[in-house]
Amino acid sequence: MYHPIIVSAADSLNGNLLVPFYREFIDAHPDVLLELHTSMSPDINREVEERAADVGLTFSLEHYPTIAARELFRDRWVVLCRRDHPFVSSADPNDLAGEAEVLMRYPAEYQTWHRHYFARFAHPKIIVSNASQLGAFLDTPGSWCIAPQSVCRPLVEKGSDLVICHLAEEPPVRIARIIIHRHLLEEKRRLVELFERELRAYIERM
């Protein structure tokens, strides 16, 4: 008999960072049927509130009194670029050309920071809609992006020519949270607690 658990998470988590964890979890628990939903943060919150998902993994919270939220980890913003990019050795933001930026639309506080920090920019190279598209547009010299470290790390680990660098002034940190409904049946609660316990152990090993 299978015990289903539905996890709704952001693309940057489902598409990159947590894939190895999901593999480990289903191998360790063959009696658990894991179902993954990739959604935007407002939808993740709504799915948990409506019990369409048992677990939500999100970077922003909506106001639902029935949802309990707990911090998982804090995610720094980093520069991702090719190894031969001038910024790798200089760490000078003036070496980051606006027309070479692969830009992704992030929350309002990041957009405010970006407009202030890169006020000289006219337009980016391209605007993408999700984290899984970033790497596809960083293959030309001079291309770069700013993205959460959790998004960049898997791209670098794939053995590409990409490297992670840090800005002297970073955008506001992102906080990843696990959210669950406050009123779960006992069997489901035990399954969710097992999932959260093993997820936290995996994050500690990262």
N, C-alpha and C positions, 0 to 999 in steps of 0.2 A: 504494500500500500504506500503510495506516494503522499508526502506532505508538501503542499504547494506554498511557496512564498514569492510574492510579487514585489520587485524592487524597482522603483522609479527614480531615475538619477539624471543629472546633467550630462550632456554629451562629452564634456571634458573628462568625466569620471568613467562613464560606461564605455566610451570609445578608446580610452587610453589607459589611464592610471590603474583601474581596478580589474582589468581583464585577467591578469595573473591570479588575483585573489578569487575571482569567480571560478576559475579553473580549479584552484585548490579546494574551494568549498564544495563543488559538486563531486570532486573525486573523494573527498573525505566523508561525504554524506550522500551516498547513492539513493537513499530513501527520500531525499528532499528534491522536489521539482522546482528549480529556480527559473523564474520568468522575469526578464529584464524589459523595462520600458525606458526609452530615452525621451526626455521631455524638457521643456523650459521650466524655470523655477516656479512661476505662478501655477503651472499645471501640476507640478510635483506636489505642491502644497494641497491643491484641490483634490488630487487623486487620493492622497492619504486621508484627508478630511472626509471624503465620500467613501472611503474603504475600497477604492478601486486599486489601491496599492497598500501593501502591508508595511513597507519601509520606503522612506524618501531620503535621498541624499542630495542636498541642495546648498547653494551659496546665498540664498536670500529667503526670508521668512515672510509669510502673509499672516494676517491676524485671524487665526482660527483658535478659539478657546479649547477645542477638543484635541489640539495637536501639542505634543510634547517634543521639545527640541533639545539636543545635546551637541556640544561642539565635538568635532572629530579631529580636525587639524587646521592649521593656519597656512595659507598658501601665499608665498611671496611672488611678486611680479618680477620677471627677468627679461632680458633681451636675448632673442634667439637669432643667430646669424651664421653665415659660413665662416669657416676657420680663417679664411684669408681676408675677412672684413677688417678695415682699419680700426674699428671700435674695439676689437679684441685686445689690441695692444695699447690703444690710447685711452680707452674708457671716457672719451670726450664725446658728449652728446652732439657736438657740432659735426661729428663724422657720420651721423645718422641722417641720411637724406630723406626728406618727406616723400618725394616721388618714388622712393624705393621701399616704402613701408607697406607691409601686408597687414592691413588693419582689420580687427574684428570688433564688432560693437559689444562693449561690455557695459556694466551698470553705470548709472548717472555719475557716481562719485569718481569713477575712473575717467569718464569722458571729460569731467571738469578738470581733473589733474592733467589729462593729455592736452587739452586746449591751452592750459597755462604753461606747461613745460615745453611744448612744441608750438608756441604761438607763431613761429615763423613759417610753419608748414602751410602750403596752399592746398595740396590734395595728396592722397596716398597712391601707391601703385595699384592697389585693388582692395576692396572691402569684401570680406568673407562672412558667412553667416554662422559657421560653427567651427569648433576647434580642430576637427578632423581634416579640414581643408588647408590649414596653415602651411604644413610642410610642402604641399604641392607647388607653392609659389615662392619658395625660398631657394630655388636651384640656380638662380642667376647671380653673378657677382654684384655685391652692394645691397642685395635684398635683406630685409630684416623685419622682425616683428617684436612687439612686447606682448607677453602672454604669461599666464600663471605657470609657476615652476612645475606643477603637476601635469600640465599639458606638454611642456617642453621636454621634460626628462625622458619620456618614452620615445620621442622623436630622435633624441641624441643617442639613446641606447640601441636604436636600430642599426647603428653602425654608419650613419650618414656623416657628411662633412660638416654637420651643424654643431655649434657650441653654445653654451649658456654663459652669459655675462650679466653683470649687475650694474645698475645705475646708482649714482651717488644719492639721488633723491628718488625714492621709490613711490609708486602709487599706494594708496591705502590697502592694507593687507586684506585678502579674501579669507573668510571663515567658512569652512565646510562643516555642515551639520547633518546629523541623522535625525529624521523626524518620524514619529510614529503616532498612531491614534491612542488617546489616553484610555480608551475602553475596548480592550481586546479580549477575546475568549482565552481561557487559560492555556489551551494547547497552542494557539497562535502566539500568545505572549512568550511562551517558552522557546518557540522556534525563532522569534524575532530576537530574543535575548541571546540565543546561540549565535545567530548571524552577526549581531553587533559585537559580541565578545571576540569572535574570530576576525572580524574586520579590524577592530582596534589592534589586535595582535599583529596583523599584517602591516598596518600603518606604522607601528612602532619599529618594524624591521626595514622599512623603506630607507 
